[in-house]
């Protein structure tokens, strides 16, 4: 989880009526937030503990860090080719499964032609298997996640041309 995600989570909580929030990720990262007159954020990762209490000041981003982020975005292939791609994103938090069972072939793979409404994968959420259907007609050019990966809401699953 990077700084932007944490900042967005803090902003969303500040705008909501929730007084406290506690999240634990499978990697061992824990986030606890309580809303009073002061904000309290505690983020723990295996071996690292970061605690902050109000008043909080945002970290200063140096010119080198900004340049590194821009270069990282460029390295990830954010070019004109991506403009023609349609992205199927996860509609929920859960576990991504490429096939209906471990011994079956994946629903789709790179190079397959798909039509709107075709099942692309399954996202398991709270023991419910949710079939994710294509929102577009086209050809699968990339499967963005691996089988059994945990996905967040909005995580890109497939790129379709």
C-alpha positions in Angstrom: 0.0 0.0 0.0 1.6 3.3 -1.1 1.2 6.8 0.3 -1.6 7.8 -2.2 -3.7 4.8 -1.1 -3.2 5.7 2.6 -3.9 9.4 2.0 -7.1 8.5 0.0 -8.2 6.2 2.8 -7.7 8.9 5.4 -9.6 11.5 3.3 -12.5 9.1 2.7 -12.7 8.3 6.4 -12.6 12.1 7.2 -15.6 12.6 4.9 -17.6 9.7 6.2 -19.6 9.1 9.4 -17.4 6.2 10.5 -15.6 6.9 13.8 -13.0 4.1 13.6 -11.6 1.7 11.0 -9.3 -1.3 11.4 -7.9 -3.2 8.3 -5.5 -6.1 8.3 -3.9 -7.2 5.0 -2.6 -10.8 4.3 1.0 -9.4 4.1 0.8 -8.4 7.8 0.2 -4.7 7.3 -2.4 -3.3 9.7 -4.1 0.0 9.5 -6.1 1.5 12.4 -7.8 4.8 12.3 -10.0 6.6 14.9 -11.8 9.8 14.3 -12.1 12.3 17.1 -11.1 15.9 17.2 -7.6 14.5 16.5 -6.8 12.0 13.8 -4.8 8.9 14.8 -3.2 6.7 12.2 -1.2 3.6 13.1 0.3 1.5 10.3 2.3 -1.6 11.1 4.2 -3.8 8.8 6.3 -6.8 9.7 9.3 -5.3 11.5 8.1 -1.6 11.0 5.8 0.5 13.1 4.7 3.9 12.1 2.5 5.9 14.5 1.1 9.4 14.0 -1.2 11.6 16.0 -2.8 14.9 15.1 -1.8 17.4 14.1 -0.4 15.5 11.1 1.7 17.2 8.4 2.0 15.5 5.0 5.4 14.2 4.1 7.4 16.5 1.8 8.0 15.0 -1.7 11.4 15.9 -3.1 12.0 16.7 -6.7 14.0 13.4 -7.0 11.0 11.4 -5.7 8.6 13.1 -8.2 11.0 12.4 -11.0 11.2 8.7 -9.9 7.4 8.4 -9.9 7.2 9.9 -13.4 10.0 7.6 -14.7 8.2 4.6 -13.0 4.9 5.5 -14.8 6.8 5.8 -18.1 8.5 2.4 -17.5 5.1 0.8 -16.8 4.2 1.5 -20.4 1.9 4.5 -20.1 2.1 5.3 -23.8 -0.2 5.8 -26.7 -0.8 2.1 -27.1 -2.6 2.0 -23.7 -5.1 4.6 -25.0 -6.7 2.0 -27.3 -7.0 -0.6 -24.6 -10.1 -1.2 -22.5 -9.5 -2.3 -18.9 -11.8 -4.7 -17.0 -11.4 -3.9 -13.3 -12.4 -5.9 -10.2 -15.8 -4.8 -8.9 -14.9 -6.0 -5.4 -12.3 -7.1 -3.0 -11.6 -10.8 -3.2 -9.5 -13.6 -4.6 -9.0 -13.9 -8.4 -9.5 -17.2 -10.0 -8.8 -17.7 -13.7 -10.8 -20.9 -14.0 -13.9 -22.5 -12.4 -11.7 -25.1 -10.6 -8.0 -25.8 -10.3 -8.0 -28.7 -12.8 -9.9 -26.8 -15.5 -8.5 -24.4 -18.2 -8.7 -20.7 -17.6 -11.8 -18.9 -18.9 -9.7 -16.7 -21.1 -6.0 -16.3 -22.0 -4.0 -13.7 -24.0 -5.1 -13.7 -27.6 -8.6 -15.0 -27.0 -11.5 -13.1 -28.6 -14.2 -12.1 -26.1 -17.7 -10.6 -26.4 -19.6 -8.4 -24.0 -21.1 -10.8 -21.4 -18.5 -13.5 -21.7 -17.2 -14.8 -18.3 -13.6 -13.8 -17.9 -12.8 -15.0 -14.4 -14.2 -15.5 -10.8 -13.6 -13.2 -7.9 -14.3 -14.9 -4.6 -15.6 -12.6 -1.9 -16.8 -13.9 1.5 -17.1 -17.5 0.2 -19.2 -16.4 -2.8 -18.0 -17.0 -6.3 -18.7 -14.0 -8.5 -18.4 -14.5 -12.2 -16.8 -11.4 -13.8 -18.1 -10.8 -17.3 -16.5 -8.8 -20.1 -17.9 -5.3 -20.5 -16.4 -5.0 -24.0 -15.9 -6.9 -27.3 -12.3 -7.5 -28.3 -9.2 -9.5 -27.8 -7.4 -10.2 -24.5 -4.0 -8.6 -24.7 -3.0 -8.9 -21.0 -4.1 -10.8 -17.9 -3.0 -8.3 -15.2 -3.2 -10.6 -12.2 -2.1 -14.1 -11.3 -4.4 -17.0 -10.3 -5.3 -16.8 -6.6 -4.1 -13.2 -6.2 -6.0 -11.1 -3.8 -7.5 -8.1 -5.7 -8.8 -4.8 -4.4 -11.8 -2.9 -5.7 -10.8 -1.3 -9.0 -7.7 -3.5 -9.6 -7.2 -4.0 -13.4 -7.8 -7.7 -14.2 -7.7 -7.7 -18.0 -6.7 -5.4 -20.9 -8.8 -5.8 -24.0 -8.0 -4.4 -27.5 
